[in-house]
Amino acid sequence: MPGEKVLVTGSSGFIGSHVADVLEERDYQVILFDAVPSKYKTNTQEEYIGDLLNPDHIAKAMKNCQYVFHFAAQADINSSSEDPTKTIHNNIIGTQNILEMARKTSVKRVLFASTIYVYSELGSFYRVSKQACEKIIEEYQKEFGLDYTILRFGSLYGPRANDFNAIRSFLIHAIKEKKIIRRGDGEELREYIHVKDAARLSVVSLDEKHKNKHLIITGNQQIKVKDLLTMIREIFNGKIEIEFDLEDELHHYEITPYNYKPQVAQKITSDTFHDLGQGLLDLLYDLELEMNKENGEKRIGLRKRKK
């Protein structure tokens, strides 16, 4: 309920920072927790800088909280493949520390950021860590009565994304190099969802009807990656090149990741959502401002955002 105290871990990150915004808009008391300060913190949000692997740090941030949104994790699949030890410590042990402190402090519910990769045998140690966390969370509910909601996110895009985010990477290459190279043939289907839509649905999941449920949060517009790249090229008035590298295929699934069976999840959707094309334009405008600010340059000729 509005007015209750909510902890958001990973609050300086992509989805975590947006969820914190939505919670504040809906009059929750928002507590931020991350290893680094958030650039997006507001004056009414309280912030703790700490380590998920240190239970004392978690205890201070979680004090008197009714809910916990747990977004802190190693999220880059490639980095997880290269450093499984870091991934296992941060994602699995860090999550167990959150759960243990939550049950000791009588938190009502933990809402955990998972991924549609839990349905797959792909995604390397990132996927394995999320699968393990889901099972640990389910067991904490059985053994200790700690309620949960698991949020399985699809392909997110929008402001504040990390550099390994696919759409952000596409746009940066288009701006800087006038060329996008896609590993594979681009026939893969994706349901991209704007991060603000995903954040709003995450907060909607606080509703009691979603307690001890697994929810899928993906977009309403299914599109092939090659069609997305065509859309980006048209936004640039055809002045960028699209290249498909068939010998260096990287994508993790063509149409669906569903070849592994975890707990069944329901898809949660909204009647209103960001249109993908408009979302791309807005993100492009934001990236242009960001890059111009860093380089001290004038506008680089991209379309202005319509008011």
C-alpha positions in Angstrom: 0.0 0.0 0.0 1.2 3.6 -0.6 3.0 4.9 2.4 4.8 1.6 3.0 8.5 1.4 3.0 10.1 -0.4 0.0 13.7 -1.4 -0.5 15.1 -1.4 -4.1 18.4 -3.2 -4.6 20.3 -2.4 -7.8 18.8 1.0 -7.5 21.5 2.7 -9.6 20.8 0.4 -12.5 18.6 0.2 -15.5 15.3 -1.3 -14.3 15.9 -0.7 -10.6 16.2 3.1 -11.0 12.9 3.2 -13.0 11.1 1.1 -10.5 12.2 3.4 -7.7 10.7 6.3 -9.7 7.4 4.6 -10.1 7.2 3.6 -6.4 7.9 7.3 -5.4 5.2 8.5 -7.8 2.8 6.2 -6.1 3.7 7.5 -2.6 5.8 4.6 -1.3 8.7 5.4 0.9 11.7 4.4 -1.3 15.0 3.0 0.1 17.8 2.6 -2.4 20.6 0.1 -2.1 23.5 -0.5 -4.4 27.3 -0.7 -4.5 27.5 2.7 -6.2 25.4 5.9 -5.7 22.5 6.4 -8.0 22.6 9.3 -10.5 18.8 9.2 -10.4 18.2 9.5 -6.7 15.6 12.1 -5.7 15.5 14.2 -2.6 12.9 12.1 -1.0 14.6 8.8 -1.5 16.9 7.4 1.2 20.1 5.6 -0.1 22.5 3.0 1.3 25.7 2.1 -0.4 26.7 -1.4 0.4 27.6 -4.9 -0.6 25.1 -7.7 -1.2 27.6 -10.1 0.2 27.7 -8.3 3.6 24.5 -9.1 5.6 25.1 -6.1 8.0 24.9 -3.7 5.0 21.6 -5.4 3.9 20.2 -5.3 7.5 20.7 -1.5 7.7 19.0 -0.8 4.4 16.1 -3.3 5.0 15.2 -2.0 8.5 11.4 -1.5 8.8 10.8 -2.2 5.0 7.6 -4.0 4.1 8.7 -5.0 0.6 11.9 -5.6 -1.3 12.5 -5.3 -5.0 15.7 -7.3 -5.6 17.3 -6.1 -8.9 21.0 -6.2 -8.0 22.8 -8.8 -10.1 25.5 -9.5 -12.6 23.2 -9.1 -15.7 25.6 -9.2 -18.7 25.5 -12.7 -20.2 28.9 -12.4 -21.8 30.5 -11.2 -18.5 28.8 -14.0 -16.7 30.3 -16.5 -19.1 33.8 -15.1 -18.6 33.5 -14.9 -14.7 31.2 -17.5 -13.3 32.5 -17.1 -9.8 31.5 -13.5 -9.7 28.1 -14.3 -11.1 27.4 -17.1 -8.6 28.5 -15.0 -5.7 26.6 -11.8 -6.7 23.5 -13.5 -8.1 23.0 -16.5 -5.9 24.7 -15.8 -2.6 23.6 -12.2 -2.8 20.0 -13.3 -3.3 20.2 -15.7 -0.4 21.5 -12.9 1.9 18.5 -10.8 0.9 16.1 -13.7 1.6 17.6 -14.5 4.9 17.5 -10.9 6.1 13.9 -10.5 4.8 12.6 -13.4 6.8 14.4 -12.2 9.9 12.9 -8.7 9.6 9.4 -9.8 8.7 9.4 -8.4 5.2 6.0 -9.0 3.6 7.2 -10.0 0.2 10.4 -10.1 -1.9 10.0 -9.3 -5.6 12.8 -10.8 -7.6 14.1 -9.8 -11.1 14.5 -12.9 -13.1 14.5 -13.4 -16.9 12.8 -15.3 -19.7 16.1 -17.1 -20.0 15.0 -19.4 -17.2 13.0 -21.2 -19.9 16.1 -21.9 -21.9 19.2 -24.0 -21.8 21.1 -21.0 -23.2 22.3 -17.9 -21.4 25.3 -19.4 -19.7 25.9 -18.8 -15.9 23.5 -15.8 -16.0 20.6 -18.1 -16.8 21.8 -20.8 -14.3 22.0 -18.2 -11.5 18.5 -17.0 -12.2 17.1 -20.6 -12.3 18.9 -21.3 -9.0 17.6 -18.2 -7.4 14.0 -18.9 -8.4 14.2 -22.4 -6.7 15.8 -21.0 -3.6 13.1 -18.3 -3.4 10.3 -20.9 -3.8 11.9 -23.0 -1.0 12.1 -20.0 1.4 8.4 -19.6 1.0 7.8 -23.3 1.7 10.1 -23.5 4.7 9.7 -20.0 6.2 6.5 -18.5 4.7 8.4 -15.7 3.0 6.2 -14.6 0.2 7.6 -13.6 -3.2 6.8 -12.5 -6.7 9.2 -13.5 -9.5 9.4 -11.1 -12.4 10.7 -12.7 -15.6 11.7 -9.8 -17.8 12.1 -10.0 -21.6 14.1 -7.7 -23.9 14.2 -4.3 -22.2 15.1 -1.0 -23.8 15.0 2.7 -23.0 16.8 5.4 -21.0 19.5 4.5 -18.5 20.3 1.2 -20.2 23.7 -0.5 -19.8 26.2 -0.5 -22.7 25.5 -4.2 -23.3 21.8 -3.5 -23.9 21.0 -4.5 -27.5 19.0 -1.5 -28.7 21.3 1.0 -27.0 24.2 -0.7 -28.7 22.5 -0.6 -32.1 21.8 3.2 -31.8 25.3 4.1 -30.5 26.9 2.3 -33.5 24.5 4.0 -35.8 25.4 7.4 -34.5 29.2 6.9 -34.2 29.9 4.6 -37.1 26.9 4.9 -39.4 26.8 1.1 -39.4 25.3 -1.7 -37.4 26.7 -5.2 -37.6 24.3 -7.9 -36.3 25.8 -11.3 -35.5 23.4 -13.7 -37.2 20.7 -13.3 -39.8 18.3 -11.1 -37.9 15.4 -13.5 -38.2 15.1 -13.8 -34.4 11.8 -12.7 -33.0 11.8 -10.4 -29.9 9.1 -8.7 -27.8 10.9 -5.5 -26.7 9.4 -3.7 -23.8 10.1 -0.1 -22.8 11.8 0.1 -19.4 9.1 2.5 -18.1 6.4 0.1 -19.0 8.3 -2.7 -17.3 8.8 -0.6 -14.2 5.1 0.2 -14.0 4.1 -3.4 -14.4 6.7 -4.3 -11.7 5.0 -2.0 -9.2 1.5 -3.3 -10.3 2.8 -6.8 -9.2 2.7 -5.6 -5.6 -1.0 -6.4 -5.8 -1.9 -9.2 -3.5 -3.2 -11.3 -6.4 0.4 -11.6 -7.6 1.7 -13.0 -4.3 3.7 -16.2 -4.8 3.3 -16.0 -8.5 5.7 -16.0 -11.4 5.0 -13.2 -13.9 6.4 -12.6 -17.4 7.0 -9.0 -18.3 7.6 -8.6 -22.0 6.4 -6.3 -24.8 3.2 -6.2 -26.8 4.9 -5.7 -30.2 6.6 -8.8 -31.6 9.2 -7.9 -34.2 12.1 -9.6 -36.1 15.5 -8.1 -35.2 16.1 -7.4 -38.9 12.9 -5.4 -39.1 13.9 -3.4 -36.0 17.2 -2.6 -37.7 15.3 -1.5 -40.8 13.2 0.8 -38.6 16.4 2.3 -37.1 17.8 2.8 -40.6 14.6 4.6 -41.7 14.9 6.9 -38.6 18.3 7.8 -39.9 16.8 8.6 -43.3 18.6 5.5 -44.8 22.0 7.0 -44.0 23.3 4.0 -42.1 24.4 0.5 -43.2 23.1 -2.7 -41.8 25.3 -5.8 -42.1 24.5 -9.4 -40.9 27.5 -11.5 -40.0 26.3 -15.0 -40.6 29.7 -16.6 -39.7 29.6 -15.1 -36.2 26.2 -15.9 -35.0 25.5 -14.9 -31.3 21.8 -14.7 -30.6 20.5 -17.0 -28.0 17.2 -18.1 -29.5 15.2 -17.7 -32.7 11.6 -17.5 -31.7 11.2 -18.8 -28.2 13.5 -19.7 -25.3 11.0 -22.3 -24.1 13.0 -25.5 -23.9 13.4 -25.8 -20.1 10.5 -26.1 -17.7 10.6 -24.0 -14.5 7.5 -23.0 -12.5 4.7 -21.9 -14.8 4.4 -18.1 -15.1 1.6 -15.8 -16.2 2.2 -12.9 -18.6 1.3 -9.5 -17.1 0.4 -6.8 -19.6 -1.0 -3.2 -19.8 -3.6 -1.6 -21.9 -1.3 1.3 -22.7 2.4 1.0 -23.5 5.2 2.8 -25.3 5.2 2.3 -29.1 8.5 0.8 -30.2 9.1 3.4 -32.9 8.4 6.4 -30.7 10.5 4.7 -28.0 13.4 4.4 -30.4 13.1 8.1 -31.3 13.0 9.2 -27.7 16.0 7.0 -26.8 17.9 8.3 -29.8 17.3 11.9 -28.7 18.5 11.1 -25.2 21.6 9.4 -26.5 22.4 12.3 -28.7 22.2 14.7 -25.8 24.3 12.4 -23.7 27.0 12.1 -26.3 27.1 15.8 -27.1 27.4 16.6 -23.4 30.4 14.2 -23.1 32.1 15.5 -26.3 31.1 19.2 -25.9 29.8 19.1 -29.5 26.9 20.7 -31.2 23.9 18.6 -32.4 24.9 15.8 -34.8 21.8 16.2 -37.0 19.4 13.7 -35.6 15.7 14.4 -35.5 14.4 16.5 -32.7 12.0 15.0 -30.2 8.4 16.2 -30.8 6.9 18.0 -27.8 
